[in-house]
Amino acid sequence: MNKLDAQRQKEIQQAEELLFAGPQALGFAKGLFQGHFVSDWVMPYPRIPAAQQVELDETLSELRQFLDEHLDPAEVDRQADIPRDVIDGLGRIGVLGMTAPKEYGGRGFSQMANCKVLEEIGRRCASTSVFVNAHHSIGIRALLLFGTHEQKQQWLPKLSSGEQLGSFALTEKEAGSDAANVQMQARPNEDGSHFILNGEKRYITNAAIAHELTVMARTPVPGSDKTAITAFLVTPDMPGFEILEARMPKMGIRGTATGRFALRDVKVPKENILGQMGKGLKVALTVLDFGRTTFGACCTGAAKTCLELAVQHANTRKQFNKTLGNFELVKKKIARIAADAYAMEAMTTVTASFIDRGLEDYMLETAMLKVFTTERVWECINDVFQIYGGAAYMTDLPLERMMRDARINQIGEGANEVLTSFIALVGMRGPGMEFKEIYDTMIKPSRDRMSRAWAAGKNRLGATIRVPDVPVQSDELRAHARQLGRLIWRFNFAVNRALITYREPILDMQLVQERIANAAMDLFASTCVLSRQDSEIQFARRNGDAAPPDHSAADLFLRQSFRRIRGFLGALTDNDDKALLAAAKSCLGKPRS
């Protein structure tokens, strides 16, 4: 085995240990790759319980009034700071401890309810929504999920009220999307009572204003020369904690305190280890699942603002003796924003419900939500920017700020390119393992292998000949449901063909991975839209509404999504990949002039 092969095997082993050590129940996204429609994950469309909905409505009303009176997004951008009175007000309303249990000073809201709160903030100010996300969705979320009772008692009450602020410190010079490449060191002292932390972190939201930071560092693995990542609770008053850059100048979300800090022989008590020793990467990736869900909520809010601005301008601005709304190319943009905003909200709600229901493995779905919503909101902002024309470029309108703010979304909490490959490779693992079982048995038959290979072959054959049923209740949606089922069948067939054709080299074929992941994301988005549409039709009928709800945006999304899926699958065999790679190789091989 050469050095490259050895490295590949090491990476595969690390991924296996990290991603597939826990329960492997067939979730919705993994089901798509297997040719199944796991309906109970997505249907019926989830709703917040009535009692909590009342409390949520009251909270949203209070939040809207507070934001109207105290939050000036343009001023936040100009001053590159979120005023302390805004932070204090969010704390009073409960935003900063929304999902923390009431016994620790939180509101005890569900993730679905929390997403509605973040959507409201995301409609107005990206800096403020990112600040809240960094503090709550990934900052104190690690403490909520992995903290001991003593740690929660010590930290959560002040963090939930906003008296103290939290931060999540993973990113380093060599560790960003490659989360496993953390280099910060944590060495135990002689009696094991403390760990000595050394290293630097950068691009950390809230770094200079946080009172508690969840820091990822490498600890020795007992009995070996290996190291593993462990999560530590660190405070800035610990000797050796040094802020290198309190507020790094940046293009957008300027109100957030994005900082860089160093730990120089910082002594952290062993009691401040969060979760299990050596399991920090699991802590990080689990926390990011929650952050990616509220990411989707913030993007949904921004998309709804785009729709409001587009409609307002299209109905009032005149050109060539007509309002802009009379021109079909403007209508095209408005329709697309409306369709995408509907889908983004549906996708966020369904994904958040997985967390609230205690389902075990939704890493693929949260990755899909993050990539899908961040790409869509960028397109929404671009569309409304074009509708406003030159006026959008001026700083007296919020659009240039929204565009600057939105650009980080495709990079933060996992670059979209990395997550796209992750979606494809993790999704294909299930059918890939079944094909491997069949292949290994053919090469080296045995009684044990024969039974496993028979089960794998039966499963692959069943998915190949059976079109999944998508169980909608509304008659008017059955045609869409049948079409979705056929597309899932085609998707599974395409995945099988790619695995058989390319086998192990597919691990490096990112152009193939991208098409498979894009098709899977649109299948998930379409399912969420269909589930929401079905629920709204049934709800209207139960209430005796005479007029059916307007679902033109949802219908448009399904039609366009189905067309995109067919395009992604067709491009697996009809593409310009060789020419593309040749052109890139030519550029990369040229010396700089």
Salt bridges, closest charged atoms under 4 A:
GLU11 OE1 - ARG8 NE 3.97
GLU16 OE1 - ARG429 NH2 2.78
GLU55 OE2 - ARG107 NH2 3.39
ASP68 OD1 - ARG124 NH1 2.65
GLU69 OE1 - HIS70 NE2 3.82
GLU75 OE1 - ARG78 NH2 2.67
ASP77 OD2 - ARG254 NH1 3.92
ASP77 OD2 - ARG404 NH2 2.89
ASP81 OD1 - ARG247 NH2 2.78
ASP88 OD1 - ARG84 NE 2.86
GLU119 OE1 - LYS116 NZ 3.81
GLU119 OE2 - LYS304 NZ 2.67
GLU120 OE1 - ARG64 NE 3.09
GLU120 OE2 - ARG124 NH2 3.20
GLU172 OE2 - LYS201 NZ 2.74
GLU200 OE1 - ARG260 NH1 3.77
GLU200 OE2 - ARG264 NH1 3.77
GLU242 OE1 - ARG264 NE 3.46
GLU245 OE1 - ARG260 NE 3.45
GLU308 OE2 - ARG123 NH2 2.27
ASP340 OD1 - ARG376 NE 3.68
GLU345 OE2 - LYS116 NZ 2.63
GLU345 OE1 - LYS304 NZ 2.99
GLU345 OE1 - ARG532 NH2 3.31
ASP361 OD2 - LYS30 NZ 2.44
ASP383 OD1 - ARG336 NH2 2.88
GLU400 OE1 - ARG404 NE 2.98
GLU434 OE1 - ARG460 NE 2.56
GLU437 OE2 - ARG452 NE 3.23
ASP440 OD2 - LYS436 NZ 2.83
ASP475 OD1 - ARG478 NE 3.06
GLU476 OE2 - ARG541 NH2 2.81
ASP508 OD1 - ARG8 NH2 2.62
ASP522 OD1 - ARG564 NH2 2.90
GLU536 OE2 - ARG532 NE 2.88
GLU536 OE1 - HIS551 NE2 2.60
ASP555 OD1 - HIS480 NE2 2.78
ASP555 OD2 - ARG559 NE 2.82
ASP577 OD1 - ARG515 NH2 2.61
